């Protein structure tokens, strides 16, 4: 797998990788900057140890195509997909703020339930 700080400060195509935002089972997500458009984006990078595994690479490409085809105000947009020097990545809209997981964990840590109005708003946003 690519070391956590490996891409920070590097360029991936037109994008300058700034800092890690998170990671999942098959990818890391970074905050990045597109200087020509003066826009911050999120870049999802396939783990380097999975690039040689056809199933994971195919799944990553399918995910990029599928999400790029969706149009919904509550789904992150995919702007680009590319490979640079063996690094496969997709460029996505950067969303600021806490994730739903963080919000749920905060309520759990305070041993309180999320207010019903907030739950209803989140569920309506999903629809």
N, CA and C atoms as an extended XYZ file, in Angstrom:
381
Properties=species:S:1:pos:R:3:atomname:S:1:resname:S:1:resid:I:1 pbc="F F F"
N         0.849       -1.187        0.000 N   UNK     1
C         0.000        0.000        0.000 CA  UNK     1
C         0.887        1.241        0.000 C   UNK     1
N         0.393        2.303       -0.613 N   UNK     2
C         1.111        3.583       -0.626 CA  UNK     2
C         1.167        4.121        0.801 C   UNK     2
N         2.355        4.523        1.278 N   UNK     3
C         2.438        5.110        2.621 CA  UNK     3
C         1.538        6.339        2.744 C   UNK     3
N         1.041        6.578        3.949 N   UNK     4
C         0.043        7.628        4.180 CA  UNK     4
C         0.469        8.991        3.654 C   UNK     4
N         1.712        9.396        3.845 N   UNK     5
C         2.132       10.726        3.432 CA  UNK     5
C         2.753       10.801        2.054 C   UNK     5
N         2.768        9.699        1.341 N   UNK     6
C         3.477        9.606        0.065 CA  UNK     6
C         3.005       10.622       -0.975 C   UNK     6
N         1.712       10.823       -1.103 N   UNK     7
C         1.178       11.698       -2.151 CA  UNK     7
C         1.059       13.162       -1.733 C   UNK     7
N         1.135       13.429       -0.454 N   UNK     8
C         0.998       14.814        0.009 CA  UNK     8
C         2.090       15.684       -0.602 C   UNK     8
N         1.675       16.814       -1.172 N   UNK     9
C         2.611       17.728       -1.801 CA  UNK     9
C         2.970       17.361       -3.228 C   UNK     9
N         2.477       16.228       -3.702 N   UNK    10
C         2.756       15.775       -5.067 CA  UNK    10
C         1.647       16.235       -6.008 C   UNK    10
N         1.934       16.195       -7.293 N   UNK    11
C         0.922       16.478       -8.306 CA  UNK    11
C         0.422       15.177       -8.901 C   UNK    11
N        -0.887       15.090       -9.057 N   UNK    12
C        -1.529       14.013       -9.812 CA  UNK    12
C        -2.220       14.704      -10.972 C   UNK    12
N        -1.636       14.615      -12.140 N   UNK    13
C        -2.200       15.332      -13.275 CA  UNK    13
C        -2.224       16.819      -12.985 C   UNK    13
N        -3.394       17.422      -13.109 N   UNK    14
C        -3.570       18.868      -12.897 CA  UNK    14
C        -3.746       19.240      -11.429 C   UNK    14
N        -3.759       18.254      -10.546 N   UNK    15
C        -4.154       18.464       -9.159 CA  UNK    15
C        -2.955       18.368       -8.217 C   UNK    15
N        -2.930       19.264       -7.235 N   UNK    16
C        -1.900       19.240       -6.194 CA  UNK    16
C        -2.507       18.573       -4.963 C   UNK    16
N        -1.935       17.449       -4.535 N   UNK    17
C        -2.445       16.705       -3.381 CA  UNK    17
C        -1.999       17.425       -2.106 C   UNK    17
N        -2.966       17.748       -1.238 N   UNK    18
C        -2.676       18.557       -0.054 CA  UNK    18
C        -2.603       17.754        1.239 C   UNK    18
N        -3.658       16.994        1.548 N   UNK    19
C        -3.696       16.292        2.833 CA  UNK    19
C        -4.677       15.133        2.762 C   UNK    19
N        -4.462       14.111        3.604 N   UNK    20
C        -5.401       12.987        3.617 CA  UNK    20
C        -6.705       13.371        4.316 C   UNK    20
N        -7.803       12.824        3.803 N   UNK    21
C        -9.119       13.040        4.419 CA  UNK    21
C        -9.652       11.770        5.056 C   UNK    21
N        -9.279       10.631        4.507 N   UNK    22
C        -9.771        9.373        5.044 CA  UNK    22
C        -9.327        8.214        4.181 C   UNK    22
N        -9.724        7.027        4.613 N   UNK    23
C        -9.392        5.846        3.822 CA  UNK    23
C       -10.423        4.769        4.053 C   UNK    23
N       -10.502        3.889        3.073 N   UNK    24
C       -11.412        2.764        3.148 CA  UNK    24
C       -10.668        1.494        2.790 C   UNK    24
N       -11.416        0.457        2.484 N   UNK    25
C       -10.822       -0.833        2.199 CA  UNK    25
C        -9.968       -0.869        0.956 C   UNK    25
N       -10.317       -0.058       -0.045 N   UNK    26
C        -9.550       -0.128       -1.285 CA  UNK    26
C        -8.963        1.201       -1.743 C   UNK    26
N        -9.169        2.265       -0.991 N   UNK    27
C        -8.669        3.561       -1.460 CA  UNK    27
C        -8.436        4.519       -0.298 C   UNK    27
N        -7.644        5.537       -0.594 N   UNK    28
C        -7.449        6.675        0.303 CA  UNK    28
C        -8.055        7.895       -0.379 C   UNK    28
N        -8.538        8.828        0.428 N   UNK    29
C        -9.113       10.057       -0.118 CA  UNK    29
C        -8.289       11.236        0.398 C   UNK    29
N        -7.958       12.123       -0.531 N   UNK    30
C        -7.136       13.294       -0.222 CA  UNK    30
C        -7.860       14.572       -0.622 C   UNK    30
N        -7.544       15.638        0.074 N   UNK    31
C        -7.947       16.987       -0.337 CA  UNK    31
C        -6.887       17.425       -1.345 C   UNK    31
N        -7.324       18.026       -2.445 N   UNK    32
C        -6.393       18.467       -3.482 CA  UNK    32
C        -6.868       19.793       -4.055 C   UNK    32
N        -6.013       20.390       -4.865 N   UNK    33
C        -6.295       21.711       -5.421 CA  UNK    33
C        -6.012       21.716       -6.915 C   UNK    33
N        -6.953       22.291       -7.666 N   UNK    34
C        -6.794       22.474       -9.110 CA  UNK    34
C        -6.499       23.955       -9.331 C   UNK    34
N        -5.227       24.333       -9.585 N   UNK    35
C        -4.877       25.761       -9.649 CA  UNK    35
C        -5.511       26.520      -10.810 C   UNK    35
N        -5.682       25.885      -11.974 N   UNK    36
C        -6.265       26.603      -13.114 CA  UNK    36
C        -7.720       26.983      -12.861 C   UNK    36
N        -8.440       26.140      -12.150 N   UNK    37
C        -9.841       26.433      -11.839 CA  UNK    37
C       -10.015       27.066      -10.461 C   UNK    37
N        -8.925       27.166       -9.698 N   UNK    38
C        -8.985       27.680       -8.335 CA  UNK    38
C       -10.070       26.944       -7.548 C   UNK    38
N        -9.964       25.608       -7.564 N   UNK    39
C       -11.003       24.784       -6.942 CA  UNK    39
C       -10.361       23.664       -6.128 C   UNK    39
N       -10.906       23.451       -4.930 N   UNK    40
C       -10.497       22.323       -4.102 CA  UNK    40
C       -11.379       21.134       -4.456 C   UNK    40
N       -10.772       19.959       -4.473 N   UNK    41
C       -11.475       18.731       -4.825 CA  UNK    41
C       -11.042       17.630       -3.865 C   UNK    41
N       -11.743       16.517       -3.932 N   UNK    42
C       -11.331       15.303       -3.231 CA  UNK    42
C       -10.813       14.336       -4.288 C   UNK    42
N        -9.700       13.694       -4.001 N   UNK    43
C        -9.142       12.708       -4.917 CA  UNK    43
C        -9.111       11.365       -4.204 C   UNK    43
N        -9.779       10.404       -4.803 N   UNK    44
C        -9.812        9.044       -4.272 CA  UNK    44
C        -8.786        8.222       -5.037 C   UNK    44
N        -7.807        7.673       -4.322 N   UNK    45
C        -6.682        6.964       -4.930 CA  UNK    45
C        -6.759        5.483       -4.572 C   UNK    45
N        -6.769        4.647       -5.595 N   UNK    46
C        -6.771        3.201       -5.381 CA  UNK    46
C        -5.465        2.801       -4.707 C   UNK    46
N        -5.556        1.953       -3.686 N   UNK    47
C        -4.355        1.477       -2.998 CA  UNK    47
C        -3.416        0.823       -4.001 C   UNK    47
N        -2.139        1.125       -3.896 N   UNK    48
C        -1.154        0.621       -4.864 CA  UNK    48
C        -1.043       -0.893       -4.843 C   UNK    48
N        -1.287       -1.524       -3.702 N   UNK    49
C        -1.200       -2.977       -3.641 CA  UNK    49
C        -2.386       -3.651       -4.321 C   UNK    49
N        -3.407       -2.883       -4.699 N   UNK    50
C        -4.580       -3.453       -5.374 CA  UNK    50
C        -4.584       -3.188       -6.873 C   UNK    50
N        -3.667       -2.369       -7.355 N   UNK    51
C        -3.632       -2.001       -8.777 CA  UNK    51
C        -3.434       -3.225       -9.664 C   UNK    51
N        -2.634       -4.171       -9.212 N   UNK    52
C        -2.347       -5.370      -10.011 CA  UNK    52
C        -3.467       -6.404       -9.950 C   UNK    52
N        -4.424       -6.218       -9.053 N   UNK    53
C        -5.534       -7.165       -8.931 CA  UNK    53
C        -6.678       -6.690       -9.824 C   UNK    53
N        -6.919       -7.435      -10.887 N   UNK    54
C        -7.891       -7.022      -11.902 CA  UNK    54
C        -9.272       -6.747      -11.326 C   UNK    54
N        -9.708       -7.552      -10.360 N   UNK    55
C       -11.039       -7.358       -9.776 CA  UNK    55
C       -11.167       -5.992       -9.105 C   UNK    55
N       -10.168       -5.612       -8.320 N   UNK    56
C       -10.223       -4.324       -7.623 CA  UNK    56
C       -10.114       -3.159       -8.594 C   UNK    56
N        -9.236       -3.291       -9.572 N   UNK    57
C        -9.082       -2.227      -10.560 CA  UNK    57
C       -10.372       -2.047      -11.353 C   UNK    57
N       -10.986       -3.154      -11.755 N   UNK    58
C       -12.254       -3.086      -12.490 CA  UNK    58
C       -13.353       -2.477      -11.621 C   UNK    58
N       -13.395       -2.840      -10.340 N   UNK    59
C       -14.404       -2.295       -9.426 CA  UNK    59
C       -14.220       -0.787       -9.256 C   UNK    59
N       -12.973       -0.344       -9.142 N   UNK    60
C       -12.673        1.081       -8.989 CA  UNK    60
C       -13.115        1.860      -10.229 C   UNK    60
N       -12.829        1.318      -11.407 N   UNK    61
C       -13.241        1.967      -12.658 CA  UNK    61
C       -14.762        2.003      -12.783 C   UNK    61
N       -15.431        0.899      -12.417 N   UNK    62
C       -16.907        0.862      -12.466 CA  UNK    62
C       -17.505        1.894      -11.523 C   UNK    62
N       -16.927        1.999      -10.327 N   UNK    63
C       -17.422        2.983       -9.360 CA  UNK    63
C       -17.325        4.392       -9.933 C   UNK    63
N       -16.197        4.718      -10.543 N   UNK    64
C       -16.013        6.058      -11.117 CA  UNK    64
C       -17.051        6.322      -12.196 C   UNK    64
N       -17.260        5.359      -13.091 N   UNK    65
C       -18.244        5.536      -14.178 CA  UNK    65
C       -19.658        5.647      -13.630 C   UNK    65
N       -19.988        4.783      -12.682 N   UNK    66
C       -21.348        4.762      -12.134 CA  UNK    66
C       -21.675        6.065      -11.408 C   UNK    66
N       -20.777        6.517      -10.560 N   UNK    67
C       -21.037        7.742       -9.799 CA  UNK    67
C       -21.035        8.955      -10.724 C   UNK    67
N       -20.162        8.961      -11.728 N   UNK    68
C       -20.122       10.083      -12.676 CA  UNK    68
C       -21.426       10.196      -13.455 C   UNK    68
N       -22.130        9.081      -13.633 N   UNK    69
C       -23.385        9.087      -14.389 CA  UNK    69
C       -24.571        9.561      -13.552 C   UNK    69
N       -24.422        9.590      -12.232 N   UNK    70
C       -25.523        9.980      -11.351 CA  UNK    70
C       -25.632       11.493      -11.241 C   UNK    70
N       -26.858       11.960      -11.157 N   UNK    71
C       -27.112       13.392      -10.953 CA  UNK    71
C       -28.124       13.531       -9.818 C   UNK    71
N       -27.638       13.882       -8.648 N   UNK    72
C       -28.502       14.058       -7.490 CA  UNK    72
C       -27.805       15.045       -6.558 C   UNK    72
N       -28.544       15.988       -5.970 N   UNK    73
C       -27.901       17.000       -5.125 CA  UNK    73
C       -27.203       16.425       -3.893 C   UNK    73
N       -27.546       15.200       -3.494 N   UNK    74
C       -26.946       14.611       -2.299 CA  UNK    74
C       -25.949       13.505       -2.614 C   UNK    74
N       -25.500       13.437       -3.855 N   UNK    75
C       -24.465       12.479       -4.252 CA  UNK    75
C       -23.278       13.273       -4.776 C   UNK    75
N       -22.117       12.959       -4.259 N   UNK    76
C       -20.889       13.637       -4.670 CA  UNK    76
C       -20.661       13.421       -6.159 C   UNK    76
N       -20.324       14.492       -6.864 N   UNK    77
C       -20.060       14.396       -8.305 CA  UNK    77
C       -18.626       13.935       -8.554 C   UNK    77
N       -18.457       13.122       -9.593 N   UNK    78
C       -17.127       12.720      -10.046 CA  UNK    78
C       -16.799       13.562      -11.268 C   UNK    78
N       -15.653       14.252      -11.226 N   UNK    79
C       -15.240       15.138      -12.314 CA  UNK    79
C       -14.277       14.485      -13.290 C   UNK    79
N       -13.478       13.537      -12.803 N   UNK    80
C       -12.392       13.030      -13.635 CA  UNK    80
C       -11.954       11.666      -13.123 C   UNK    80
N       -11.317       10.901      -13.992 N   UNK    81
C       -10.703        9.620      -13.649 CA  UNK    81
C        -9.441        9.516      -14.486 C   UNK    81
N        -8.340        9.117      -13.868 N   UNK    82
C        -7.089        9.058      -14.621 CA  UNK    82
C        -6.112        8.119      -13.926 C   UNK    82
N        -5.004        7.882      -14.600 N   UNK    83
C        -3.882        7.138      -14.025 CA  UNK    83
C        -2.612        7.907      -14.366 C   UNK    83
N        -1.797        8.149      -13.359 N   UNK    84
C        -0.515        8.841      -13.526 CA  UNK    84
C         0.552        7.996      -12.852 C   UNK    84
N         1.529        7.544      -13.617 N   UNK    85
C         2.640        6.755      -13.090 CA  UNK    85
C         2.154        5.597      -12.224 C   UNK    85
N         1.133        4.897      -12.699 N   UNK    86
C         0.611        3.730      -11.998 CA  UNK    86
C        -0.331        4.034      -10.856 C   UNK    86
N        -0.638        5.312      -10.619 N   UNK    87
C        -1.567        5.707       -9.554 CA  UNK    87
C        -2.931        5.963      -10.188 C   UNK    87
N        -3.910        5.119       -9.853 N   UNK    88
C        -5.277        5.267      -10.361 CA  UNK    88
C        -6.062        6.136       -9.391 C   UNK    88
N        -6.772        7.127       -9.941 N   UNK    89
C        -7.508        8.031       -9.063 CA  UNK    89
C        -8.738        8.595       -9.758 C   UNK    89
N        -9.710        8.962       -8.919 N   UNK    90
C       -10.872        9.692       -9.415 CA  UNK    90
C       -10.945       11.011       -8.661 C   UNK    90
N       -11.355       12.044       -9.369 N   UNK    91
C       -11.452       13.387       -8.807 CA  UNK    91
C       -12.920       13.678       -8.556 C   UNK    91
N       -13.232       14.054       -7.328 N   UNK    92
C       -14.619       14.234       -6.914 CA  UNK    92
C       -14.831       15.605       -6.289 C   UNK    92
N       -16.082       15.965       -6.230 N   UNK    93
C       -16.498       17.173       -5.523 CA  UNK    93
C       -16.062       17.051       -4.064 C   UNK    93
N       -15.533       18.118       -3.510 N   UNK    94
C       -15.129       18.133       -2.108 CA  UNK    94
C       -16.277       18.672       -1.273 C   UNK    94
N       -16.728       17.877       -0.331 N   UNK    95
C       -17.787       18.305        0.578 CA  UNK    95
C       -17.164       18.681        1.907 C   UNK    95
N       -17.504       19.832        2.398 N   UNK    96
C       -17.003       20.297        3.688 CA  UNK    96
C       -18.004       19.907        4.769 C   UNK    96
N       -17.513       19.762        5.981 N   UNK    97
C       -18.398       19.454        7.096 CA  UNK    97
C       -18.202       18.040        7.595 C   UNK    97
N       -18.961       17.702        8.620 N   UNK    98
C       -18.855       16.388        9.242 CA  UNK    98
C       -19.588       15.334        8.432 C   UNK    98
N       -19.088       14.130        8.505 N   UNK    99
C       -19.779       13.003        7.880 CA  UNK    99
C       -20.922       12.557        8.791 C   UNK    99
N       -21.828       11.796        8.228 N   UNK   100
C       -22.923       11.245        9.029 CA  UNK   100
C       -22.353       10.365       10.134 C   UNK   100
N       -21.325        9.600        9.817 N   UNK   101
C       -20.702        8.732       10.826 CA  UNK   101
C       -20.193        9.564       12.005 C   UNK   101
N       -19.539       10.682       11.722 N   UNK   102
C       -19.020       11.544       12.786 CA  UNK   102
C       -20.154       12.083       13.638 C   UNK   102
N       -21.209       12.513       12.994 N   UNK   103
C       -22.353       13.049       13.745 CA  UNK   103
C       -22.982       11.981       14.629 C   UNK   103
N       -23.139       10.774       14.099 N   UNK   104
C       -23.703        9.681       14.896 CA  UNK   104
C       -22.787        9.333       16.064 C   UNK   104
N       -21.487        9.276       15.812 N   UNK   105
C       -20.536        8.967       16.880 CA  UNK   105
C       -20.534       10.036       17.962 C   UNK   105
N       -20.693       11.303       17.578 N   UNK   106
C       -20.765       12.385       18.563 CA  UNK   106
C       -21.962       12.202       19.488 C   UNK   106
N       -23.111       11.876       18.911 N   UNK   107
C       -24.307       11.651       19.736 CA  UNK   107
C       -24.110       10.442       20.641 C   UNK   107
N       -23.509        9.392       20.093 N   UNK   108
C       -23.267        8.180       20.880 CA  UNK   108
C       -22.316        8.484       22.035 C   UNK   108
N       -21.268        9.264       21.778 N   UNK   109
C       -20.296        9.608       22.823 CA  UNK   109
C       -20.949       10.402       23.948 C   UNK   109
N       -21.929       11.214       23.601 N   UNK   110
C       -22.655       11.997       24.613 CA  UNK   110
C       -23.819       11.207       25.206 C   UNK   110
N       -23.957        9.961       24.748 N   UNK   111
C       -25.027        9.070       25.209 CA  UNK   111
C       -26.402        9.707       25.045 C   UNK   111
N       -26.596       10.306       23.879 N   UNK   112
C       -27.901       10.891       23.569 CA  UNK   112
C       -28.297       10.494       22.153 C   UNK   112
N       -29.585       10.478       21.937 N   UNK   113
C       -30.085       10.150       20.609 CA  UNK   113
C       -30.069       11.391       19.726 C   UNK   113
N       -29.940       11.138       18.435 N   UNK   114
C       -30.019       12.238       17.481 CA  UNK   114
C       -31.462       12.738       17.479 C   UNK   114
N       -31.679       14.052       17.516 N   UNK   115
C       -33.050       14.582       17.509 CA  UNK   115
C       -33.834       14.092       16.290 C   UNK   115
N       -35.099       13.815       16.500 N   UNK   116
C       -35.952       13.272       15.445 CA  UNK   116
C       -35.989       14.176       14.215 C   UNK   116
N       -36.001       15.484       14.415 N   UNK   117
C       -36.009       16.411       13.280 CA  UNK   117
C       -34.764       16.272       12.420 C   UNK   117
N       -33.621       16.069       13.065 N   UNK   118
C       -32.372       15.892       12.322 CA  UNK   118
C       -32.376       14.570       11.560 C   UNK   118
N       -32.884       13.523       12.195 N   UNK   119
C       -32.997       12.215       11.525 CA  UNK   119
C       -33.905       12.337       10.306 C   UNK   119
N       -35.040       13.010       10.465 N   UNK   120
C       -35.986       13.162        9.350 CA  UNK   120
C       -35.354       13.941        8.199 C   UNK   120
N       -34.614       14.996        8.518 N   UNK   121
C       -33.963       15.793        7.473 CA  UNK   121
C       -32.938       14.963        6.706 C   UNK   121
N       -32.170       14.164        7.424 N   UNK   122
C       -31.169       13.308        6.775 CA  UNK   122
C       -31.849       12.292        5.874 C   UNK   122
N       -32.904       11.668        6.376 N   UNK   123
C       -33.615       10.668        5.567 CA  UNK   123
C       -34.247       11.294        4.331 C   UNK   123
N       -34.784       12.491        4.460 N   UNK   124
C       -35.354       13.170        3.292 CA  UNK   124
C       -34.276       13.515        2.269 C   UNK   124
N       -33.084       13.875        2.756 N   UNK   125
C       -31.978       14.166        1.839 CA  UNK   125
C       -31.561       12.936        1.045 C   UNK   125
N       -31.683       11.766        1.654 N   UNK   126
C       -31.323       10.524        0.965 CA  UNK   126
C       -32.263       10.277       -0.205 C   UNK   126
N       -33.519       10.640       -0.021 N   UNK   127
C       -34.502       10.427       -1.088 CA  UNK   127
C       -34.279       11.427       -2.190 C   UNK   127
